Amino acid sequence: MNTLTEQQWEILRKYRFHASAPALKGEEATSFLDGGKMNAYLSQRRSLIGTDDLKVAASLFMKRYAFVAAMGLMTMTYWNKKLNLKPENLIMVDGEKNGLWMPQFHLKDASVTEFTSLEEKKTFIQSIFRDHLNHVIQSIKNATKLSNLILWENIAVYVFWIFESDDFLLNEWTGSGRDDQLRMLLSDENSSWFGSYHRNPLARYYSRKVNIEGMAEKVRVRRTCCFSYRLENGEQYRCKTCPQTCLVKKT
């Protein structure tokens, strides 16, 4: 058994992951695998999320919950460490940041193991997507009828961010082989890693980045809208990669 360094835990805390169960009771992630419980959870939190629309609440929930995949992949790719991200080990607690609903994730069991083979990493990836997030997506679809295209893209944008960001390329946090791991994640040959899909549900969103009027750097424009602009006072929360605005400003 291993653990992460304090610096590594500090990075995870920055992105709302915590090593111990919260003092205040949160929601166990197993609740999110059941359509009825998911409907009740979203209905109860619509005001916290900032909307009366259940589909908007569902999309924003998935944008927050996508950090389960992002942090698991970051820990695997950059530090070669495996977190226990099974639903029964996760507790989600309501939180707020800059006026937005930003829940935190707590681990009941914060023990960490080291990966010893590529096969072990492949199994871990499947445990995150096929055995966990895909069930959450199906639960949301059953509860709200929201398209899984939106839900998968809400996950994809953070997966791409993990592999493309320079934030983590610092000293001992520098990982190796991340390009190979991203190609592995996007391969149609591995579509079964995500559930019963004939095509990889992440790959459809991996488009080239383009120049957008008013932006200094190229961006990857979303294919679907996540509905952030439909929150209360939502225009200030509209994504910079929103297809509704980017496609008319493309240069």
Phi and psi in degrees as GROMACS dihedral restraints (atoms count N, CA, C in turn):
[ dihedral_restraints ]
;  ai    aj    ak    al  type     phi  dphi    fc
    3     4     5     6     1  -125.1    20    10
    4     5     6     7     1  -177.2    20    10
    6     7     8     9     1  -143.5    20    10
    7     8     9    10     1   170.8    20    10
    9    10    11    12     1   -86.6    20    10
   10    11    12    13     1   156.8    20    10
   12    13    14    15     1   -71.1    20    10
   13    14    15    16     1   163.5    20    10
   15    16    17    18     1   -61.3    20    10
   16    17    18    19     1   -35.9    20    10
   18    19    20    21     1   -64.3    20    10
   19    20    21    22     1   -39.2    20    10
   21    22    23    24     1   -68.6    20    10
   22    23    24    25     1   -42.2    20    10
   24    25    26    27     1   -62.8    20    10
   25    26    27    28     1   -35.5    20    10
   27    28    29    30     1   -63.8    20    10
   28    29    30    31     1   -38.7    20    10
   30    31    32    33     1   -62.7    20    10
   31    32    33    34     1   -45.0    20    10
   33    34    35    36     1   -64.1    20    10
   34    35    36    37     1   -38.5    20    10
   36    37    38    39     1   -62.7    20    10
   37    38    39    40     1   -34.1    20    10
   39    40    41    42     1   -59.5    20    10
   40    41    42    43     1   -32.7    20    10
   42    43    44    45     1  -105.0    20    10
   43    44    45    46     1    28.0    20    10
   45    46    47    48     1    74.6    20    10
   46    47    48    49     1    23.5    20    10
   48    49    50    51     1  -106.5    20    10
   49    50    51    52     1   132.9    20    10
   51    52    53    54     1  -127.4    20    10
   52    53    54    55     1   148.4    20    10
   54    55    56    57     1   -84.7    20    10
   55    56    57    58     1    -7.2    20    10
   57    58    59    60     1  -137.1    20    10
   58    59    60    61     1   158.0    20    10
   60    61    62    63     1   -64.8    20    10
   61    62    63    64     1   144.6    20    10
   63    64    65    66     1   -74.1    20    10
   64    65    66    67     1   154.1    20    10
   66    67    68    69     1   -67.5    20    10
   67    68    69    70     1   -37.8    20    10
   69    70    71    72     1   -88.5    20    10
   70    71    72    73     1   144.2    20    10
   72    73    74    75     1   -71.0    20    10
   73    74    75    76     1   132.9    20    10
   75    76    77    78     1  -114.1    20    10
   76    77    78    79     1  -161.0    20    10
   78    79    80    81     1  -104.2    20    10
   79    80    81    82     1   125.1    20    10
   81    82    83    84     1   -70.8    20    10
   82    83    84    85     1   137.3    20    10
   84    85    86    87     1   -64.7    20    10
   85    86    87    88     1   -19.1    20    10
   87    88    89    90     1   -60.1    20    10
   88    89    90    91     1   -25.2    20    10
   90    91    92    93     1   -63.0    20    10
   91    92    93    94     1   -28.2    20    10
   93    94    95    96     1   -79.6    20    10
   94    95    96    97     1    -0.6    20    10
   96    97    98    99     1   -92.2    20    10
   97    98    99   100     1    -5.0    20    10
   99   100   101   102     1  -114.7    20    10
  100   101   102   103     1   124.9    20    10
  102   103   104   105     1   -59.1    20    10
  103   104   105   106     1   -40.9    20    10
  105   106   107   108     1   -65.9    20    10
  106   107   108   109     1   -43.8    20    10
  108   109   110   111     1   -68.5    20    10
  109   110   111   112     1   -34.1    20    10
  111   112   113   114     1   -65.1    20    10
  112   113   114   115     1   -43.2    20    10
  114   115   116   117     1   -59.4    20    10
  115   116   117   118     1   -44.1    20    10
  117   118   119   120     1   -64.6    20    10
  118   119   120   121     1   -42.2    20    10
  120   121   122   123     1   -61.8    20    10
  121   122   123   124     1   -48.9    20    10
  123   124   125   126     1   -65.9    20    10
  124   125   126   127     1   -38.8    20    10
  126   127   128   129     1   -62.9    20    10
  127   128   129   130     1   -39.3    20    10
  129   130   131   132     1   -71.4    20    10
  130   131   132   133     1   -25.1    20    10
  132   133   134   135     1  -107.3    20    10
  133   134   135   136     1     8.8    20    10
  135   136   137   138     1   -58.0    20    10
  136   137   138   139     1   -40.3    20    10
  138   139   140   141     1   -68.4    20    10
  139   140   141   142     1   -37.6    20    10
  141   142   143   144     1   -64.6    20    10
  142   143   144   145     1   -41.0    20    10
  144   145   146   147     1   -70.1    20    10
  145   146   147   148     1   -31.9    20    10
  147   148   149   150     1   105.4    20    10
  148   149   150   151     1    33.6    20    10
  150   151   152   153     1  -155.8    20    10
  151   152   153   154     1   156.3    20    10
  153   154   155   156     1   -98.8    20    10
  154   155   156   157     1    -9.2    20    10
  156   157   158   159     1   -90.5    20    10
  157   158   159   160     1   121.2    20    10
  159   160   161   162     1   -65.1    20    10
  160   161   162   163     1   -33.7    20    10
  162   163   164   165     1   -69.3    20    10
  163   164   165   166     1   -38.7    20    10
  165   166   167   168     1   -63.6    20    10
  166   167   168   169     1   -44.7    20    10
  168   169   170   171     1   -59.8    20    10
  169   170   171   172     1   -40.7    20    10
  171   172   173   174     1   -65.1    20    10
  172   173   174   175     1   -42.1    20    10
  174   175   176   177     1   -65.1    20    10
  175   176   177   178     1   -43.1    20    10
  177   178   179   180     1   -68.0    20    10
  178   179   180   181     1   -34.4    20    10
  180   181   182   183     1   -58.3    20    10
  181   182   183   184     1   -47.0    20    10
  183   184   185   186     1   -66.8    20    10
  184   185   186   187     1   -34.0    20    10
  186   187   188   189     1   -61.9    20    10
  187   188   189   190     1   -38.9    20    10
  189   190   191   192     1   -73.9    20    10
  190   191   192   193     1   -41.7    20    10
  192   193   194   195     1   -70.4    20    10
  193   194   195   196     1   -20.5    20    10
  195   196   197   198     1   -59.2    20    10
  196   197   198   199     1   -18.9    20    10
  198   199   200   201     1   -66.0    20    10
  199   200   201   202     1   -18.6    20    10
  201   202   203   204     1   -60.6    20    10
  202   203   204   205     1   -45.7    20    10
  204   205   206   207     1   -69.6    20    10
  205   206   207   208     1   -44.7    20    10
  207   208   209   210     1   -60.6    20    10
  208   209   210   211     1   -46.4    20    10
  210   211   212   213     1   -72.4    20    10
  211   212   213   214     1   -34.0    20    10
  213   214   215   216     1   -65.8    20    10
  214   215   216   217     1   -42.5    20    10
  216   217   218   219     1   -70.9    20    10
  217   218   219   220     1   -36.3    20    10
  219   220   221   222     1   -64.2    20    10
  220   221   222   223     1   -45.0    20    10
  222   223   224   225     1   -64.5    20    10
  223   224   225   226     1   -37.8    20    10
  225   226   227   228     1   -68.9    20    10
  226   227   228   229     1   -46.8    20    10
  228   229   230   231     1   -75.3    20    10
  229   230   231   232     1   -42.2    20    10
  231   232   233   234     1   -93.1    20    10
  232   233   234   235     1   -27.7    20    10
  234   235   236   237     1  -121.8    20    10
  235   236   237   238     1    -3.3    20    10
  237   238   239   240     1    58.6    20    10
  238   239   240   241     1    34.4    20    10
  240   241   242   243     1  -119.7    20    10
  241   242   243   244     1   149.5    20    10
  243   244   245   246     1  -115.6    20    10
  244   245   246   247     1   123.5    20    10
  246   247   248   249     1   -92.6    20    10
  247   248   249   250     1   153.8    20    10
  249   250   251   252     1   -86.8    20    10
  250   251   252   253     1   101.3    20    10
  252   253   254   255     1  -110.8    20    10
  253   254   255   256     1    24.0    20    10
  255   256   257   258     1   -67.1    20    10
  256   257   258   259     1   146.7    20    10
  258   259   260   261     1   -53.0    20    10
  259   260   261   262     1   -37.8    20    10
  261   262   263   264     1   -70.6    20    10
  262   263   264   265     1    -8.6    20    10
  264   265   266   267     1  -105.0    20    10
  265   266   267   268     1    -1.1    20    10
  267   268   269   270     1  -108.8    20    10
  268   269   270   271     1   137.4    20    10
  270   271   272   273     1  -124.4    20    10
  271   272   273   274     1   129.2    20    10
  273   274   275   276     1  -107.7    20    10
  274   275   276   277     1   128.6    20    10
  276   277   278   279     1  -119.1    20    10
  277   278   279   280     1   134.9    20    10
  279   280   281   282     1   -59.2    20    10
  280   281   282   283     1   142.9    20    10
  282   283   284   285     1  -152.5    20    10
  283   284   285   286     1   172.4    20    10
  285   286   287   288     1  -142.2    20    10
  286   287   288   289     1   141.6    20    10
  288   289   290   291     1  -148.5    20    10
  289   290   291   292     1   123.2    20    10
  291   292   293   294     1    52.7    20    10
  292   293   294   295     1    38.9    20    10
  294   295   296   297     1    83.2    20    10
  295   296   297   298     1     1.7    20    10
  297   298   299   300     1  -111.2    20    10
  298   299   300   301     1   148.2    20    10
  300   301   302   303     1   -68.2    20    10
  301   302   303   304     1   117.4    20    10
  303   304   305   306     1  -134.0    20    10
  304   305   306   307     1    86.7    20    10
  306   307   308   309     1   -67.1    20    10
  307   308   309   310     1   157.9    20    10
  309   310   311   312     1  -110.6    20    10
  310   311   312   313     1   152.0    20    10
  312   313   314   315     1  -111.8    20    10
  313   314   315   316     1   130.7    20    10
  315   316   317   318     1  -119.8    20    10
  316   317   318   319     1   143.7    20    10
  318   319   320   321     1  -103.9    20    10
  319   320   321   322     1   124.5    20    10
  321   322   323   324     1   -64.5    20    10
  322   323   324   325     1   -46.7    20    10
  324   325   326   327     1  -111.9    20    10
  325   326   327   328     1   109.0    20    10
  327   328   329   330     1   -97.9    20    10
  328   329   330   331     1    14.4    20    10
  330   331   332   333     1   -68.0    20    10
  331   332   333   334     1   151.2    20    10
  333   334   335   336     1  -130.0    20    10
  334   335   336   337     1   141.6    20    10
  336   337   338   339     1  -120.0    20    10
  337   338   339   340     1   161.7    20    10
  339   340   341   342     1   -97.6    20    10
  340   341   342   343     1   138.1    20    10
  342   343   344   345     1   -73.2    20    10
  343   344   345   346     1   138.6    20    10
  345   346   347   348     1  -116.5    20    10
  346   347   348   349     1    -5.3    20    10
  348   349   350   351     1  -159.1    20    10
  349   350   351   352     1   161.5    20    10
  351   352   353   354     1   -65.9    20    10
  352   353   354   355     1   -36.7    20    10
  354   355   356   357     1   -61.2    20    10
  355   356   357   358     1   -37.1    20    10
  357   358   359   360     1   -65.1    20    10
  358   359   360   361     1   -36.9    20    10
  360   361   362   363     1   -66.7    20    10
  361   362   363   364     1   -40.2    20    10
  363   364   365   366     1   -61.7    20    10
  364   365   366   367     1   -42.2    20    10
  366   367   368   369     1   -63.6    20    10
  367   368   369   370     1   -40.1    20    10
  369   370   371   372     1   -64.0    20    10
  370   371   372   373     1   -44.2    20    10
  372   373   374   375     1   -58.8    20    10
  373   374   375   376     1   -43.4    20    10
  375   376   377   378     1   -64.8    20    10
  376   377   378   379     1   -35.4    20    10
  378   379   380   381     1   -65.9    20    10
  379   380   381   382     1   -32.5    20    10
  381   382   383   384     1   -73.0    20    10
  382   383   384   385     1   -49.9    20    10
  384   385   386   387     1   -88.6    20    10
  385   386   387   388     1   -60.6    20    10
  387   388   389   390     1   -68.1    20    10
  388   389   390   391     1   -42.3    20    10
  390   391   392   393     1   -91.7    20    10
  391   392   393   394     1    -6.8    20    10
  393   394   395   396     1  -131.2    20    10
  394   395   396   397     1   -73.6    20    10
  396   397   398   399     1   -64.7    20    10
  397   398   399   400     1   -35.5    20    10
  399   400   401   402     1   -62.9    20    10
  400   401   402   403     1   -35.8    20    10
  402   403   404   405     1   -69.0    20    10
  403   404   405   406     1   -35.8    20    10
  405   406   407   408     1   -65.3    20    10
  406   407   408   409     1   -41.4    20    10
  408   409   410   411     1   -61.8    20    10
  409   410   411   412     1   -46.0    20    10
  411   412   413   414     1   -63.8    20    10
  412   413   414   415     1   -35.8    20    10
  414   415   416   417     1   -63.7    20    10
  415   416   417   418     1   -43.6    20    10
  417   418   419   420     1   -64.6    20    10
  418   419   420   421     1   -42.2    20    10
  420   421   422   423     1   -59.3    20    10
  421   422   423   424     1   -44.1    20    10
  423   424   425   426     1   -64.6    20    10
  424   425   426   427     1   -34.4    20    10
  426   427   428   429     1   -82.1    20    10
  427   428   429   430     1   -32.1    20    10
  429   430   431   432     1  -129.1    20    10
  430   431   432   433     1   -12.4    20    10
  432   433   434   435     1    66.9    20    10
  433   434   435   436     1    16.2    20    10
  435   436   437   438     1   -71.1    20    10
  436   437   438   439     1   140.0    20    10
  438   439   440   441     1   -62.1    20    10
  439   440   441   442     1   136.2    20    10
  441   442   443   444     1   -72.4    20    10
  442   443   444   445     1   -11.4    20    10
  444   445   446   447     1   -64.9    20    10
  445   446   447   448     1   -41.9    20    10
  447   448   449   450     1   -65.8    20    10
  448   449   450   451     1   -43.9    20    10
  450   451   452   453     1   -65.0    20    10
  451   452   453   454     1   -42.4    20    10
  453   454   455   456     1   -68.2    20    10
  454   455   456   457     1   -35.3    20    10
  456   457   458   459     1   -70.5    20    10
  457   458   459   460     1   -32.1    20    10
  459   460   461   462     1   -60.8    20    10
  460   461   462   463     1   -31.2    20    10
  462   463   464   465     1   -79.4    20    10
  463   464   465   466     1   -44.3    20    10
  465   466   467   468     1   -58.0    20    10
  466   467   468   469     1   -40.6    20    10
  468   469   470   471     1   -62.1    20    10
  469   470   471   472     1   -33.2    20    10
  471   472   473   474     1   -82.3    20    10
  472   473   474   475     1   -29.2    20    10
  474   475   476   477     1   -63.7    20    10
  475   476   477   478     1   -46.3    20    10
  477   478   479   480     1   -63.6    20    10
  478   479   480   481     1   -38.0    20    10
  480   481   482   483     1   -60.0    20    10
  481   482   483   484     1   -41.7    20    10
  483   484   485   486     1   -60.0    20    10
  484   485   486   487     1   -41.8    20    10
  486   487   488   489     1   -85.4    20    10
  487   488   489   490     1   -18.1    20    10
  489   490   491   492     1  -107.2    20    10
  490   491   492   493     1   -14.4    20    10
  492   493   494   495     1   -73.4    20    10
  493   494   495   496     1   145.7    20    10
  495   496   497   498     1   -93.8    20    10
  496   497   498   499     1     0.1    20    10
  498   499   500   501     1   -60.7    20    10
  499   500   501   502     1   -30.3    20    10
  501   502   503   504     1   -98.5    20    10
  502   503   504   505     1    -3.0    20    10
  504   505   506   507     1   -84.8    20    10
  505   506   507   508     1    65.5    20    10
  507   508   509   510     1  -131.5    20    10
  508   509   510   511     1   120.2    20    10
  510   511   512   513     1    45.8    20    10
  511   512   513   514     1  -123.7    20    10
  513   514   515   516     1   -72.7    20    10
  514   515   516   517     1    -6.5    20    10
  516   517   518   519     1   -87.8    20    10
  517   518   519   520     1    -4.6    20    10
  519   520   521   522     1   -67.2    20    10
  520   521   522   523     1   128.7    20    10
  522   523   524   525     1   -98.6    20    10
  523   524   525   526     1   171.5    20    10
  525   526   527   528     1  -128.0    20    10
  526   527   528   529     1   149.8    20    10
  528   529   530   531     1    72.1    20    10
  529   530   531   532     1    22.1    20    10
  531   532   533   534     1   -69.2    20    10
  532   533   534   535     1   -32.9    20    10
  534   535   536   537     1   -63.8    20    10
  535   536   537   538     1   -40.5    20    10
  537   538   539   540     1   -64.7    20    10
  538   539   540   541     1   -39.0    20    10
  540   541   542   543     1   -68.8    20    10
  541   542   543   544     1   -36.4    20    10
  543   544   545   546     1   -66.6    20    10
  544   545   546   547     1   -43.8    20    10
  546   547   548   549     1   -59.3    20    10
  547   548   549   550     1   -38.9    20    10
  549   550   551   552     1   -63.2    20    10
  550   551   552   553     1   -40.7    20    10
  552   553   554   555     1   -68.4    20    10
  553   554   555   556     1   -28.1    20    10
  555   556   557   558     1   -96.6    20    10
  556   557   558   559     1    -2.7    20    10
  558   559   560   561     1   -72.8    20    10
  559   560   561   562     1   133.7    20    10
  561   562   563   564     1   -65.6    20    10
  562   563   564   565     1   -24.2    20    10
  564   565   566   567     1   -62.7    20    10
  565   566   567   568     1   -22.5    20    10
  567   568   569   570     1  -105.9    20    10
  568   569   570   571     1    21.4    20    10
  570   571   572   573     1   -60.5    20    10
  571   572   573   574     1   -28.0    20    10
  573   574   575   576     1   -69.0    20    10
  574   575   576   577     1   -14.3    20    10
  576   577   578   579     1   -65.4    20    10
  577   578   579   580     1   -17.9    20    10
  579   580   581   582     1  -107.0    20    10
  580   581   582   583     1    -9.4    20    10
  582   583   584   585     1   138.0    20    10
  583   584   585   586     1  -157.6    20    10
  585   586   587   588     1   -87.6    20    10
  586   587   588   589     1    73.6    20    10
  588   589   590   591     1  -122.5    20    10
  589   590   591   592     1   138.7    20    10
  591   592   593   594     1   -81.0    20    10
  592   593   594   595     1   -27.6    20    10
  594   595   596   597     1  -122.9    20    10
  595   596   597   598     1   150.2    20    10
  597   598   599   600     1   -63.3    20    10
  598   599   600   601     1   121.0    20    10
  600   601   602   603     1   -73.1    20    10
  601   602   603   604     1   -11.1    20    10
  603   604   605   606     1   -91.1    20    10
  604   605   606   607     1   -34.4    20    10
  606   607   608   609     1   -62.6    20    10
  607   608   609   610     1   -32.1    20    10
  609   610   611   612     1   -62.2    20    10
  610   611   612   613     1   -19.5    20    10
  612   613   614   615     1   -99.8    20    10
  613   614   615   616     1    -0.9    20    10
  615   616   617   618     1   -89.9    20    10
  616   617   618   619     1    73.2    20    10
  618   619   620   621     1   -95.4    20    10
  619   620   621   622     1   165.9    20    10
  621   622   623   624     1   -71.2    20    10
  622   623   624   625     1   151.6    20    10
  624   625   626   627     1   -81.1    20    10
  625   626   627   628     1   147.4    20    10
  627   628   629   630     1  -131.3    20    10
  628   629   630   631     1   164.0    20    10
  630   631   632   633     1   -80.8    20    10
  631   632   633   634     1   133.0    20    10
  633   634   635   636     1  -123.2    20    10
  634   635   636   637     1   135.0    20    10
  636   637   638   639     1   -54.6    20    10
  637   638   639   640     1   129.5    20    10
  639   640   641   642     1    89.2    20    10
  640   641   642   643     1    -1.6    20    10
  642   643   644   645     1  -114.4    20    10
  643   644   645   646     1   136.4    20    10
  645   646   647   648     1   -73.8    20    10
  646   647   648   649     1   -33.8    20    10
  648   649   650   651     1  -114.9    20    10
  649   650   651   652     1   155.3    20    10
  651   652   653   654     1   -65.3    20    10
  652   653   654   655     1   149.2    20    10
  654   655   656   657     1  -132.8    20    10
  655   656   657   658     1   157.0    20    10
  657   658   659   660     1   -95.6    20    10
  658   659   660   661     1   108.1    20    10
  660   661   662   663     1   -71.5    20    10
  661   662   663   664     1   133.6    20    10
  663   664   665   666     1   -63.7    20    10
  664   665   666   667     1   150.9    20    10
  666   667   668   669     1   -88.3    20    10
  667   668   669   670     1   -30.6    20    10
  669   670   671   672     1  -118.7    20    10
  670   671   672   673     1   161.5    20    10
  672   673   674   675     1   -98.2    20    10
  673   674   675   676     1   134.5    20    10
  675   676   677   678     1   -87.9    20    10
  676   677   678   679     1    -4.3    20    10
  678   679   680   681     1    75.8    20    10
  679   680   681   682     1    13.7    20    10
  681   682   683   684     1   -58.6    20    10
  682   683   684   685     1   -33.7    20    10
  684   685   686   687     1   -68.8    20    10
  685   686   687   688     1   -13.5    20    10
  687   688   689   690     1   -93.0    20    10
  688   689   690   691     1     3.4    20    10
  690   691   692   693     1   -70.3    20    10
  691   692   693   694     1   166.0    20    10
  693   694   695   696     1   -59.7    20    10
  694   695   696   697     1   129.2    20    10
  696   697   698   699     1    56.1    20    10
  697   698   699   700     1    39.4    20    10
  699   700   701   702     1   -72.8    20    10
  700   701   702   703     1   -21.0    20    10
  702   703   704   705     1   -58.4    20    10
  703   704   705   706     1   -32.1    20    10
  705   706   707   708     1   -71.3    20    10
  706   707   708   709     1   -15.1    20    10
  708   709   710   711     1  -104.3    20    10
  709   710   711   712     1     2.8    20    10
  711   712   713   714     1   -61.0    20    10
  712   713   714   715     1   135.2    20    10
  714   715   716   717     1   -64.3    20    10
  715   716   717   718     1   145.3    20    10
  717   718   719   720     1   -69.7    20    10
  718   719   720   721     1   -15.7    20    10
  720   721   722   723     1  -104.2    20    10
  721   722   723   724     1    18.9    20    10
  723   724   725   726     1   -60.3    20    10
  724   725   726   727     1   128.2    20    10
  726   727   728   729     1   -66.2    20    10
  727   728   729   730     1   -26.1    20    10
  729   730   731   732     1   -66.3    20    10
  730   731   732   733     1   -31.0    20    10
  732   733   734   735     1  -103.5    20    10
  733   734   735   736     1   -38.0    20    10
  735   736   737   738     1   -67.6    20    10
  736   737   738   739     1   -37.0    20    10
  738   739   740   741     1   -68.2    20    10
  739   740   741   742     1   -23.3    20    10
  741   742   743   744     1   -91.3    20    10
  742   743   744   745     1   -11.5    20    10
  744   745   746   747     1  -107.0    20    10
  745   746   747   748     1     1.8    20    10
  747   748   749   750     1   -59.8    20    10
  748   749   750   751     1   132.2    20    10
